[in-house]
């Protein structure tokens, strides 16, 4: 039987991956909108700035996917020194 458990936090000296949490929409929204000019060229979903509601809805979907193990497991990436996210 395959292992279906997923750690909610994976930490290395240079990187921290964690499961998404409610409230992450704000920082995701800010990051996307500050980088929209650069993202446009590479990301189909980033052709227009996102609203905070769209970002919160995305986080909610990610949480549901994480809990149900239905799809990809999106993670929030942070740097241990700057502690962004």
Steps between C-alpha positions, in 0.01 A plus 500: 500500500646842405583756767242780477623715786653833414707709735360849555852642536827411333804701604855508368777750578405708195130436454172446681196345332171492682138429436287801406302676775213745502646848495769408246291669231621845604871428456439296184289782358764759586778288348310436177392858452847642572647258242221506240716659229754219527244222549294600193763374263514151653173429682169474317309565822688826567381721220312736731550592865305279740249622753547402862182293475647301206817434698305390810285270282818348358633438851171340601520267198862415587404414858222273376737328258760456774253349747340267245825411319299539178746693288837659509593610847569871473736629763597833640871554462694714742858584566604417859702820546258757357201303633283624217174301526 
